[in-house]
Amino acid sequence: MKSGLVRATLTLLTGSVAAHAIPLVLGPALTRLYSPEDFGQFALLWALATNLAVVGCARYEFALPLESTEPRAAQLMALCARILLAVTTASAAAAAVLLLWRGMPMVWALPLAVFAGGAVQWLTLWATRSQRFGLLSAARLLQQGGGAILQLLFGFMKTGPLGLVLGATLASLGAAWMLARPAPAGGWVGLWRQPLATLRSMAQQHRDFPLLNTPHAFMGALQDTLTLVLVAAWTGDAAAGFWALALRYLKAPATLIGGALSQTLYPRLLKAQSPNEARTLVRQAMMGLAALACPLAAVLLAWGPDIFSLAFGDQWAQTGELARAIAPYIAVHFMASPLAVVTMAWGAQAWALRLALVGQCLFFAGLLLGLHLGGLTGAGWGVSASMLAYFAYYFWALANWKDIPHESRA
């Protein structure tokens, strides 16, 4: 079991390394083609798109690994497709509100960005169900690496923040197209022929996902959106750009390793034959993540300002101070990110939602107090201080969880 988890994780990690290496390498060029204000406006729009995309299928896509027969999986895919279409349509209203509030010229791209993000997440779980890890690696390479290349090309064309939005969106659409094969039973057209009664039955069976996991996921994404709104309102679009750049690079390892680990950990937790086996999988993942997170935090605390100034130019110097301040938070977030699938596998989504709401309150308490006392850098220290205790309890609770299903739920 352990060797299978490591092998599958490494398969995903191989593609992810290349996918994230391209944006990291091109980052210094992007920060010289786009201003902090450009990044700030892009970050606000992209955060809103992500906030909607993360619940684009009402989280029903995470139930796909639970369906072992192809006809029932196709029914669930049909349900996801209809919900994503509805969310994409509704996002047009959000675009109109954003246009009135910020007057951002690229706001028309919001529905397209929502659809692209939602489709990638949905079809990623479709590929995860059949454990097509090589395809997942290739799609991640196209989405992350291709997005950075497109943003660079748009930057040379002097498109401003619109180039950042289009680059990320078009690459996500390409990744979704790649993940869409093979088609579900009955084909993609057949998804729209599924009877409504069948879809209602499927929705009822997996109702825990929209009822419990959707609020959790939405609140998690909303944290990033509201953070950027508060930072921009308090200290301007440039500060939002500093925050967005710092989080983009510092959370990249969590996306890289955490995404690969969670996609392999989830199906194995579902197939665990005993609570001890499931707990062992989680503890092994936790210890491995900690071994990577601690050195990362130490480097940022010691040399964060110097690293960011050297890499991105003098106009981004404040990003380095922010990176040092949020280093402790980045470390615990790195560990927690891939463990989000644990409570789904263990049927503990209600507990996870309640705890996440507490975490939201602590996060914004630290952010607001830090903004008040020390501006952007103070906000970073405030968030780090408030979240360390929260995540310490979270890790302890998962490592010692008692009520674990005895058999696979698949």
N, C-alpha and C positions, 0 to 999 in steps of 0.2 A: 504493500500500500504506500509506504513512504517513498520507495524508489519510483513508483508510478507517478506520484505527485510531483517529485523533483523533475522527472523527465518531461512531463507535460508542461510544467512551469518553465523549464529551460527552453522548450520549443517556442513558447509564446515570448519568452524574454529575448530570444535571439532576434526576432523581428522587431520587438519593441525597442531594443538598443539602437538599431538603425533608424527606426521611426523617430526617436527622440534626439538622436545625435544630430540629425539634420537641422531641426529648429534651434538646438543649442549652438551649433556651429554658425548658423546664419543670423543668430540673434544680434551680434555686434553690428552687422550690416543693416539689419532692420531698424535698430535704434538710431542709426545715422540717416536713414531714409524717412523715418516717421518721428514726429515730435512727441514729447510726453503727453501733450494735449490730444494728439491723434490716438495714442494708446489708451488714454483715459476714456475718450468717446467710444472707441471700439470695445473696451472692456465693459462699459455700461450696457451696450447693446448685446454683446455676446453673453454677458451674465444673465440678462433677461431671457434671451433665447434658450440658454441652458436650463434656466429655471423652469421654463415651460416644456422643453424637450425631455427632461428627466422624468416627467410624468406624462409624456406624450401618449403612452399606451396604458396609462393608469396602473403601471407596474405589472400588468398581466403577463408581460413577456418573461418575467422571472419565474412564472409557473411552467414555462415550456419544458424545463428539464424534468418536471414531475410527470409529464405525459409520456408513457412508454409506447403507445400505438400511434401509427401515422395518421389515421383518420381523425383521432381526437386532437392530435397536435395541429392538424390543419384547421380544425374548428377554432382552436385557441388563436392561431395565426390570423384567422378571419376576424375575430373579435379585436385583436390588436390593430389590424389595418383600419377598421372602422373608427376606432377611438382616436388613432393618430390623425386621421383625416379631419375629425371634428376639432381636435386641439389645434391643428394647423390653421383651420378656418377661423377659430376664435382668436388666434394670435394676431390676426389682422386688426382686431379692435385694440389690442395692446399697442400695436404699431401706431395707430391713430392717436392714442393718448400720449405716447412718447414723442410724437411729432409736435403736438401742442405744447408739451412741457419743455422739451429741450431744443426743438427746432433742428434736429439732426437730419441732414439730407439723405443719409443712407438707411433711414428707418424702414423704407419700403422693403428692405431685404430681410426683415425680421421673420415673416412667415416662412420664407424659404430656409432660413437658418434653423427655425424650430423643426420643420419637417426633416431636414438633413440630420440634425442631432437625434431626434426621436427615432428615425429609421435606422441609424447606425446602432443605437442601443438595442432596439428590438431585434434586428437581424444578427447582432452579436450573440444574443441569447439563443437564437435559432441555430447558429453554428456551434455554440457551446453544447447544446443538447446532444448533438451527434459527435461531439468532441473532435471537431475539425480544427485542431489547433494550428496547423500550418496555414490554413486559410485565414484564421484570425490574425496571425502574425503579419501576413501580407496586407490585409485590410488596414491594420494599424499603421503599417509603413506608409501606405497611400494616404491615409487620413492625416497623420501628423507630419510626416516628411513632405508630402505633396502640398499640404497647406502652407508650410513655411516657404517653399519654393514659389508658389503662386503669389504669396504676399510680397516676396522680394520682387517679382516681375511687376506687380501692380505698383510697388514703391518706385521703381524706375520710371513708371508712367505718371508719377506725381498725382495719384488718385486720392491721397489722404486716408482718413479712417475707413472710407468705403473699400479701399484695396485690402485692408486687413480683414474686413468682414467677408468680402467675396472670396478671398483666398481660402479662409477656413471653411466656408460653406461649400464651395465647389469640391474641395477635397473630401469633405464628409459625404457628399452625394456620391462621389466615385467609390468610396469605401462601402457605402450601403449597396450600391449596384454589384460590387464584387461579392458581398456576403449573401446576396439574394439567390445564389445557386448552391445546391439544387432546389428546385421549387417544391413547395409542400404537395402533399397528395391532392390530386385534382388540378394542379397548376395554379398560377397566380390569379388567372381570371376566375378560376373556380372558387376562390376565397369570397368573391362578391355574390356567389350563388348560394352560400350557406343559409339555411333557414334561420329567421330571427329567433324562433323558439329554441333552436339548438344553441345559438349564441347566448341567449338569456340563461339557459341551463348551465353552460360553461362558465358564465360570469358569476352565477350564484355559487358554483362549486368552489371557485378560487376567490371568493369575495374578500378573504383576509388580505390579499395583496393590495387592492384599491383602498380598503377601509383602514388598514394599519400601515402598510408600507408606503403608500402614496403620500400621506401627510408627512411621514418621516423623511422621505426623499425630497419632497417639495420644500420642507423647512430647511433641510440641509443646503439645497441650492439657493434658497431665499437668503440664507446667511451671507453668501458671497455677493448677491445682488444688493442687499441693503447695506452691506459694508461699503461697497463702492459708492452707493448713493450718499451715505453719510460722510465718507471721506471727501467726495467731490463737493458736497454742500458746505462742509466745514473748512476745507483748505484748497478747493479748486480742482479743475480737470487735470492739471499737471500732477497733483498729488495722487489722484486716482490712477494716473498712468504709472507713477512710481510703485504704488501698491500692486497694480495689476502685473507689472513686469516682475516684481519680486516674487509674487505668488506663482506666476507662470513658471519661473525657473526653479523655485525652491520646491514646488509640488510636483515637478516633473519626475523625480525619482519615485514618488508615491504612485503616480500614474503608470510609470514604467513597470516597476516591480509589483506593486499592489494589484494592478489590473490583471497581470499574468497570473499571479498567485490566486486571486479570488475566482477566476474563471476555471481553475483546476481544483481549488479547494471545495467549492460549492457542490459539484456532483459527487465528490468523494465523501463529504459529510452526509449526503443523502444516502449513500450506500454503506455507511459505517454499520457494522454488525453489533456493536455494543457501545454503551456510553463511554467506557474507558477508551475505546479506539477513537471515538469522536473527540474526546477531551485531549487525547494525545496529539491528534492532528492539529488542533488549535494551539496547544502549547508549543509544539514544534514551530509552527508558523510564527507565533509571537516572539519566540527567542531568536529566530533567524532575522526577523524584522528589527528587533532591538539591536542586534549586532551591527546592522547597517545604519540605523538611525543615529546612534550615539556619536560615531565619528563625524557624520555629516554636521550635526549640531556644533561639535567642537570646532570644526573648521570655520563655520560661519561666525561663531562667537569671537574667534581669534583674528580672522582676516576678512570678514565679510565686506567692510567698506572698501578695502584695497582691491579685492577681487572685482567688485562691481564697477568701480571707477575705471580700472584698467580695461575691462572687457567692453563696456558700453559707452564710455566717453564721459567727459566732465559734466554734461548736462543731466546725467543720471546718477550723480554722486550720492544724492540723498537716498537712493534705492539701497545702497550698501549699508547705510546706518539702519534702515528699516530691516534689512535682511538679518543683521546682528540681533535686533530686538525680537524678531519673531522666530529665531532659531529654535528655542525650546518648544514652541508650538508646532513648528514644522516637524520636529522629531516625533512627537507623540501622534500627530496627524498621519505621518508616514506609517506608523505601526497600526493605527486604527483603520485606515482606509480599506485594506483588503479584508478586514474582519467583519465588515458589514453584512456579508453573506451568512455569517454564522447564525445569527438570530433568525434569519429566514429559514435556514435548514433545520433549526431546532424548534420552530413554531413559537418563537419568543418575540414576535414583532410588536405586540402590545407593550411589553416591557421596554423594548428598544425605543419605541415612540415616546413613552413617558420620560425616559432618561434623556433622549435627544432634546426634548423641550426644556429640561433643566439646563442642558449644555448650551442651548441657544441663549437663555437668559444670562448665564455666566459669561458667554462670549461677548455679548453686547454691553454688559456691565463693564467688563474690562476695556472694551473698545472706546466707549463713551467717556469713561473716566480718564483713560489715557489721552484721548483727543483734547479733553479739557485741560489736563495738566501739562502735556508735553507735545501737542500737535501730532504729526504723523508718526514720528519715532516713539512718542509716548504711547500712542495707540498700539504699536507693536508690542511694547513691554507689557501693557495692560492685558492684551489678549494672551500672551504667553503665561503670565501669572495666573490668570483666571482659569485657564484650561488644563494646567498641569494636574491639579487635584482631581478634576473631573475625569480625565482619561486614566489616571491611576486607579480609580474605582472601577471604571469600565473594564480595564484589563484584568483586574482581580476577579470581577464577577464572571467573565467568560472562562477564565482558567479554572474556576471552581464550580461551574454550572452543574446543577444536580438533575434537573428535569429534562433529560435528553432522550429523544425517541430511541427505542431499542432496536427497531428495524428500519430498513430503508423506506422512505416515503415515496420512492419512485414507482 
